[in-house]
Amino acid sequence: MELRPYQSEAKAAVFTQWDKGARKTLVVLPTGCGKTIVFAKVAEECVRQGNRVLILAHRGELLEQAADKIKKWCHGYVNALIVMQACNILARIAAYFIGFEGKNLWFAMAVIGLGGIPLGAAAIAQTAIFCDSIDYMEWKTGKRTEGITFSMQTSFTKISSGITAGLATLALHLLHYKPIEGASTYLGTQSAAFDRWIWPLVILTPAIASLLYIVPLLFIRYTPAQRAQVEQELKARRAKADCQNT
């Protein structure tokens, strides 16, 4: 694979620092710019020079294994994401009816925690779907768009976080929330509307978000047979292009 100019510069910079005696180097690139490709080329060059390379992975590898198992159980990452979000929805509905009076709050939080465990692998499943879309776009148009796709993913994540924070602020304002500092007890310090609506808002709003997340997934029609066809044809195209280049 031929590196892009900035990737070649990053690779060269690593070896330059090593030649100067700096053994602890860090490569920083924006999302989607190919950090994995750069490190793979660095490793390849080290092996070519007769050195050995040790690659250490983050504990996220465990999440990848969990995501793969869920994928097999659900027959695909799309179904896996639907199941993950459905678990969150059911857990939050159950927690809502358990309530927060007395020790019930602890039981409700435990139920939410258990229902949210599968969501730990959601980012991996989502990324796998993005990768499928990138392959499909390359198959249809001949152009590969990792940088744009993952940069937009990051942008939308930050935008949605901002919207969430804004809506939470608006909800507190509409419920006439009053910040109280130094009180020995907070019971009865807020408005009746706040006391009535804060529990369903906190518990059920994420469930609604999970429901909205599921909706577009229901319209994805990308079968394993189609994925295999796309991957096979892309592999043949790349092999042909490599032969032409050599």
FITIDO-537246 format. One line per field, with one value per residue: residue number from 1; z, y negated, x of N, C-alpha, C in turn; residue in one letter. Coordinates in steps of 0.02 Angstrom, whole numbers. Layout:
N
k: NUM/...
nw: Z/...
nv: Y/...
nu: X/...
caw: Z/...
cav: Y/...
cau: X/...
cw: Z/...
cv: Y/...
cu: X/...
r: A/...
This chain:
246
k: 1/2/3/4/5/6/7/8/9/10/11/12/13/14/15/16/17/18/19/20/21/22/23/24/25/26/27/28/29/30/31/32/33/34/35/36/37/38/39/40/41/42/43/44/45/46/47/48/49/50/51/52/53/54/55/56/57/58/59/60/61/62/63/64/65/66/67/68/69/70/71/72/73/74/75/76/77/78/79/80/81/82/83/84/85/86/87/88/89/90/91/92/93/94/95/96/97/98/99/100/101/102/103/104/105/106/107/108/109/110/111/112/113/114/115/116/117/118/119/120/121/122/123/124/125/126/127/128/129/130/131/132/133/134/135/136/137/138/139/140/141/142/143/144/145/146/147/148/149/150/151/152/153/154/155/156/157/158/159/160/161/162/163/164/165/166/167/168/169/170/171/172/173/174/175/176/177/178/179/180/181/182/183/184/185/186/187/188/189/190/191/192/193/194/195/196/197/198/199/200/201/202/203/204/205/206/207/208/209/210/211/212/213/214/215/216/217/218/219/220/221/222/223/224/225/226/227/228/229/230/231/232/233/234/235/236/237/238/239/240/241/242/243/244/245/246
nw: 0/-44/42/94/71/199/284/252/297/433/463/428/521/641/630/620/746/822/774/831/958/1037/1109/1147/1060/990/883/813/734/646/661/559/474/458/561/601/483/466/579/548/435/490/574/476/409/511/529/404/417/496/628/776/812/932/961/1055/1118/1167/1306/1244/1153/1215/1212/1076/1057/1129/1053/933/972/1006/881/812/882/851/716/635/635/629/679/803/858/868/964/1073/1099/1126/1245/1330/1326/1382/1508/1564/1564/1655/1768/1787/1831/1946/2027/2141/2275/2438/2460/2334/2235/2224/2173/2051/1988/1977/1887/1773/1753/1722/1606/1524/1496/1371/1286/1291/1189/1080/1007/934/852/781/715/632/545/484/417/327/249/192/113/26/-38/-104/-190/-269/-321/-341/-260/-104/60/196/283/274/315/450/510/500/580/706/716/718/835/931/906/940/1075/1120/1090/1175/1301/1294/1286/1409/1495/1456/1496/1636/1659/1619/1714/1822/1902/2048/2102/2249/2381/2512/2590/2718/2688/2534/2501/2453/2414/2283/2142/2122/1996/1957/2049/2007/1873/1855/1879/1775/1665/1679/1680/1571/1456/1394/1351/1253/1163/1127/1062/951/892/845/739/605/583/552/419/349/226/199/160/219/105/7/63/57/-82/-119/-49/-111/-246/-231/-184/-297/-387/-326/-329/-465/-493/-423/-497/-619/-578/-548
nv: 60/-109/-248/-400/-571/-641/-534/-466/-562/-558/-427/-436/-530/-461/-367/-457/-516/-404/-379/-486/-448/-454/-353/-342/-374/-462/-454/-566/-591/-658/-597/-458/-470/-372/-310/-179/-122/-190/-147/-12/-13/-62/45/142/94/105/243/276/227/320/322/362/351/301/298/218/224/126/147/144/243/346/302/308/446/478/410/480/604/570/530/652/720/641/641/544/374/270/321/351/224/178/267/232/99/123/196/95/11/94/117/-12/-44/51/6/-117/-82/-15/-119/-251/-262/-245/-98/-56/-132/-88/41/7/-63/42/127/45/37/171/187/101/158/232/123/81/138/78/-28/36/123/27/-40/64/72/-52/-29/68/-10/-96/-8/28/-93/-113/-4/-40/-167/-174/-250/-276/-318/-334/-435/-545/-482/-434/-552/-627/-546/-568/-704/-710/-640/-729/-838/-784/-761/-892/-937/-854/-898/-1029/-1008/-948/-1054/-1142/-1068/-1066/-1201/-1224/-1149/-1225/-1216/-1237/-1275/-1215/-1244/-1175/-1127/-1029/-933/-890/-866/-924/-1047/-1083/-1125/-1071/-1021/-985/-881/-790/-759/-735/-605/-517/-586/-573/-434/-380/-455/-418/-293/-325/-384/-272/-200/-284/-271/-142/-146/-191/-81/21/8/47/148/256/393/541/612/512/432/520/531/399/383/482/440/315/355/421/314/233/317/326/192/179/264/195/80/128
nu: 42/29/86/7/64/72/68/184/274/249/289/426/466/459/564/668/670/701/830/893/900/787/674/544/414/275/139/29/-121/-262/-434/-468/-360/-268/-185/-162/-117/4/77/83/163/281/312/329/443/537/544/593/720/776/742/644/468/352/183/65/-99/-241/-355/-474/-483/-547/-678/-699/-699/-813/-907/-897/-948/-1080/-1119/-1120/-1219/-1329/-1333/-1264/-1200/-1292/-1414/-1361/-1336/-1466/-1517/-1435/-1475/-1609/-1601/-1558/-1670/-1772/-1717/-1718/-1853/-1898/-1827/-1887/-2015/-1982/-1941/-1885/-1893/-1832/-1738/-1761/-1704/-1572/-1590/-1648/-1542/-1452/-1517/-1518/-1380/-1348/-1425/-1358/-1236/-1214/-1203/-1074/-1004/-1057/-999/-899/-973/-1044/-940/-897/-1005/-995/-875/-916/-999/-907/-832/-934/-963/-841/-846/-955/-922/-786/-706/-628/-674/-626/-573/-664/-783/-758/-719/-836/-915/-856/-881/-1023/-1045/-994/-1077/-1202/-1181/-1172/-1302/-1374/-1331/-1379/-1519/-1540/-1511/-1612/-1725/-1709/-1723/-1857/-1920/-1902/-1786/-1688/-1532/-1462/-1356/-1260/-1365/-1443/-1534/-1612/-1738/-1894/-1849/-1859/-1966/-2139/-2162/-2034/-2003/-2097/-2068/-1930/-1879/-1940/-1885/-1745/-1729/-1805/-1779/-1651/-1695/-1787/-1700/-1625/-1724/-1749/-1625/-1631/-1721/-1668/-1585/-1669/-1692/-1582/-1520/-1417/-1349/-1258/-1216/-1210/-1111/-1002/-989/-955/-832/-756/-752/-691/-567/-519/-511/-414/-303/-284/-255/-134/-53/-49/17/142
caw: 0/-49/93/75/91/270/318/242/341/502/468/427/584/693/623/634/819/846/757/877/1025/1071/1099/1162/1011/987/819/822/672/654/649/490/433/447/610/599/423/480/626/513/391/534/594/417/397/564/513/345/439/536/698/796/831/979/956/1113/1106/1225/1329/1199/1119/1248/1186/1009/1063/1150/995/884/997/998/809/793/911/820/643/603/680/631/729/869/883/887/1028/1125/1116/1155/1315/1367/1331/1430/1575/1589/1579/1718/1821/1798/1872/2013/2065/2176/2346/2482/2430/2264/2191/2212/2127/1985/1959/1960/1826/1718/1741/1687/1539/1484/1483/1299/1250/1290/1123/1026/965/889/802/739/671/582/495/445/371/272/205/155/61/-23/-78/-150/-240/-315/-352/-352/-215/-34/98/269/319/278/353/521/534/509/638/764/718/739/906/970/899/979/1146/1133/1090/1237/1357/1287/1303/1482/1524/1442/1538/1704/1661/1615/1777/1874/1947/2089/2134/2321/2408/2584/2627/2752/2650/2472/2492/2458/2395/2214/2126/2116/1929/1957/2086/1970/1807/1849/1874/1708/1617/1687/1666/1508/1398/1358/1318/1191/1118/1101/1014/890/863/812/679/541/576/522/346/319/191/175/181/217/36/-27/91/29/-152/-121/-27/-161/-305/-214/-180/-365/-417/-297/-354/-534/-492/-402/-555/-668/-552/-550
cav: 0/-171/-297/-470/-612/-656/-471/-455/-609/-532/-369/-459/-566/-410/-341/-513/-522/-345/-389/-536/-418/-458/-288/-347/-419/-461/-478/-596/-609/-665/-538/-436/-486/-313/-297/-107/-110/-216/-103/51/-25/-67/113/177/72/132/314/279/213/376/314/393/302/323/255/224/198/101/196/142/307/386/279/335/516/479/388/535/655/544/531/721/736/601/647/482/317/228/352/345/156/175/303/192/42/150/212/32/-12/136/106/-77/-41/87/-37/-169/-55/1/-181/-275/-270/-201/-55/-41/-168/-45/94/-23/-76/107/149/3/57/236/177/63/196/245/61/73/161/45/-68/81/144/-31/-51/117/53/-106/0/100/-64/-121/42/25/-153/-100/44/-75/-227/-170/-295/-255/-380/-324/-497/-583/-444/-433/-621/-645/-510/-604/-769/-699/-621/-790/-879/-753/-774/-961/-941/-821/-944/-1085/-986/-937/-1120/-1167/-1031/-1091/-1269/-1219/-1120/-1275/-1189/-1287/-1246/-1225/-1226/-1173/-1107/-964/-889/-922/-848/-980/-1111/-1097/-1135/-1010/-995/-952/-818/-743/-740/-722/-533/-491/-617/-544/-363/-360/-491/-375/-238/-354/-392/-205/-184/-322/-242/-79/-158/-186/-15/65/-2/72/212/274/463/570/630/450/412/564/513/335/394/522/400/264/389/434/250/210/360/305/127/191/292/142/33/158
cau: 0/68/67/-5/122/76/82/255/309/242/333/496/480/470/632/714/674/738/901/920/902/722/642/473/384/202/112/-37/-154/-335/-475/-476/-302/-228/-132/-148/-76/71/112/95/221/339/327/354/511/579/554/636/788/799/722/581/417/300/124/21/-166/-279/-405/-532/-485/-599/-743/-705/-719/-883/-947/-899/-994/-1148/-1133/-1137/-1284/-1382/-1328/-1244/-1191/-1353/-1457/-1328/-1348/-1537/-1524/-1403/-1519/-1670/-1584/-1557/-1739/-1808/-1690/-1738/-1925/-1903/-1802/-1937/-2070/-1954/-1945/-1825/-1907/-1795/-1687/-1779/-1658/-1513/-1611/-1658/-1476/-1422/-1550/-1492/-1311/-1348/-1451/-1311/-1174/-1203/-1187/-1002/-979/-1095/-955/-864/-1021/-1059/-882/-898/-1055/-965/-826/-954/-1023/-848/-819/-989/-953/-785/-871/-1002/-895/-714/-672/-631/-684/-620/-563/-726/-833/-745/-719/-906/-938/-833/-916/-1092/-1044/-986/-1138/-1256/-1166/-1191/-1375/-1397/-1319/-1425/-1587/-1542/-1515/-1680/-1772/-1702/-1752/-1930/-1944/-1888/-1736/-1653/-1472/-1459/-1291/-1251/-1425/-1437/-1578/-1635/-1808/-1940/-1818/-1873/-2037/-2178/-2151/-1968/-2009/-2140/-2043/-1858/-1866/-1951/-1839/-1678/-1729/-1836/-1752/-1604/-1732/-1814/-1643/-1610/-1778/-1735/-1565/-1649/-1763/-1632/-1556/-1720/-1694/-1520/-1528/-1350/-1344/-1190/-1199/-1191/-1046/-951/-980/-919/-764/-722/-740/-641/-502/-497/-493/-351/-250/-274/-221/-65/-17/-39/67/208
cw: 0/2/63/100/166/310/311/288/413/512/472/493/641/690/637/709/849/832/804/949/1064/1057/1112/1115/1010/920/831/754/684/639/575/446/428/495/609/539/434/525/593/467/431/555/535/403/449/550/454/364/485/610/712/821/877/976/1016/1099/1171/1245/1289/1157/1149/1224/1115/1010/1083/1091/944/907/989/925/787/820/874/744/609/652/683/683/799/899/906/955/1085/1147/1148/1228/1357/1378/1385/1502/1604/1604/1645/1777/1838/1844/1941/2057/2103/2251/2387/2446/2357/2215/2174/2165/2056/1951/1938/1895/1766/1701/1702/1615/1493/1467/1408/1261/1248/1224/1065/979/914/834/754/690/616/526/452/395/313/222/163/98/6/-68/-127/-206/-292/-354/-369/-307/-143/11/173/307/328/324/428/550/545/569/702/772/744/812/950/966/941/1054/1165/1136/1154/1297/1354/1306/1378/1518/1516/1487/1610/1711/1661/1679/1836/1926/1983/2120/2208/2346/2485/2623/2659/2719/2589/2458/2502/2438/2323/2203/2120/2047/1924/1991/2047/1908/1804/1843/1804/1656/1619/1664/1596/1447/1360/1322/1253/1140/1087/1049/948/854/822/744/614/529/542/446/312/290/159/200/182/147/-3/-2/61/-44/-159/-103/-80/-223/-291/-210/-250/-399/-391/-322/-426/-538/-471/-459/-607/-645/-554/-622
cv: -62/-221/-365/-512/-624/-592/-453/-499/-584/-473/-390/-493/-518/-385/-396/-520/-463/-352/-439/-509/-422/-394/-290/-398/-410/-490/-503/-618/-617/-600/-521/-447/-428/-301/-223/-90/-132/-168/-35/45/-31/4/152/159/100/206/321/267/268/371/351/339/335/273/269/191/175/153/193/205/352/366/305/408/521/460/444/590/633/545/600/740/702/603/579/424/272/256/347/276/148/209/262/134/66/168/149/6/27/124/40/-79/-4/44/-91/-144/-32/-61/-197/-283/-220/-163/-38/-74/-124/12/67/-36/-11/134/111/24/123/228/140/99/209/182/47/92/126/6/-25/104/87/-45/1/101/-4/-78/35/47/-92/-73/38/-36/-145/-54/9/-130/-223/-215/-272/-316/-369/-389/-536/-548/-449/-503/-645/-609/-546/-670/-760/-678/-683/-835/-850/-762/-845/-970/-910/-867/-1004/-1067/-974/-1004/-1150/-1134/-1056/-1161/-1266/-1190/-1165/-1248/-1245/-1254/-1265/-1202/-1226/-1152/-1038/-912/-927/-907/-909/-1047/-1131/-1105/-1068/-978/-958/-884/-766/-716/-721/-648/-505/-522/-584/-471/-346/-396/-450/-317/-263/-363/-325/-184/-220/-296/-180/-92/-153/-117/33/60/20/141/231/344/487/590/569/427/455/548/449/346/433/480/345/295/401/369/226/251/341/239/135/219/240/93/61/176
cu: 44/42/52/54/128/90/156/297/307/288/406/514/494/542/685/724/712/813/934/924/838/684/567/441/309/179/41/-63/-228/-371/-479/-416/-252/-171/-112/-104/-5/109/128/156/286/361/357/427/559/595/601/710/816/782/657/533/367/243/79/-45/-198/-330/-469/-538/-538/-668/-753/-727/-792/-928/-953/-947/-1066/-1168/-1154/-1206/-1341/-1381/-1314/-1241/-1253/-1401/-1428/-1341/-1421/-1548/-1493/-1447/-1584/-1659/-1585/-1628/-1776/-1783/-1714/-1813/-1935/-1882/-1853/-1992/-2045/-1956/-1882/-1836/-1866/-1740/-1702/-1731/-1597/-1530/-1620/-1591/-1442/-1451/-1525/-1420/-1307/-1373/-1404/-1246/-1164/-1183/-1112/-971/-1013/-1050/-918/-911/-1038/-1002/-879/-948/-1030/-915/-860/-978/-967/-831/-872/-981/-895/-806/-915/-968/-821/-674/-682/-630/-679/-616/-627/-776/-820/-739/-791/-936/-919/-870/-988/-1096/-1038/-1048/-1195/-1245/-1185/-1266/-1403/-1389/-1367/-1496/-1593/-1548/-1584/-1731/-1769/-1732/-1828/-1960/-1929/-1839/-1699/-1592/-1469/-1391/-1292/-1313/-1414/-1482/-1603/-1708/-1853/-1911/-1833/-1949/-2073/-2169/-2085/-1973/-2049/-2105/-1969/-1842/-1880/-1903/-1770/-1677/-1753/-1809/-1700/-1639/-1762/-1759/-1624/-1662/-1766/-1674/-1582/-1682/-1723/-1601/-1604/-1722/-1629/-1532/-1462/-1335/-1272/-1168/-1176/-1122/-990/-936/-939/-846/-724/-704/-689/-571/-474/-474/-425/-292/-233/-235/-148/-23/-1/15/137/229
r: M/E/L/R/P/Y/Q/S/E/A/K/A/A/V/F/T/Q/W/D/K/G/A/R/K/T/L/V/V/L/P/T/G/C/G/K/T/I/V/F/A/K/V/A/E/E/C/V/R/Q/G/N/R/V/L/I/L/A/H/R/G/E/L/L/E/Q/A/A/D/K/I/K/K/W/C/H/G/Y/V/N/A/L/I/V/M/Q/A/C/N/I/L/A/R/I/A/A/Y/F/I/G/F/E/G/K/N/L/W/F/A/M/A/V/I/G/L/G/G/I/P/L/G/A/A/A/I/A/Q/T/A/I/F/C/D/S/I/D/Y/M/E/W/K/T/G/K/R/T/E/G/I/T/F/S/M/Q/T/S/F/T/K/I/S/S/G/I/T/A/G/L/A/T/L/A/L/H/L/L/H/Y/K/P/I/E/G/A/S/T/Y/L/G/T/Q/S/A/A/F/D/R/W/I/W/P/L/V/I/L/T/P/A/I/A/S/L/L/Y/I/V/P/L/L/F/I/R/Y/T/P/A/Q/R/A/Q/V/E/Q/E/L/K/A/R/R/A/K/A/D/C/Q/N/T
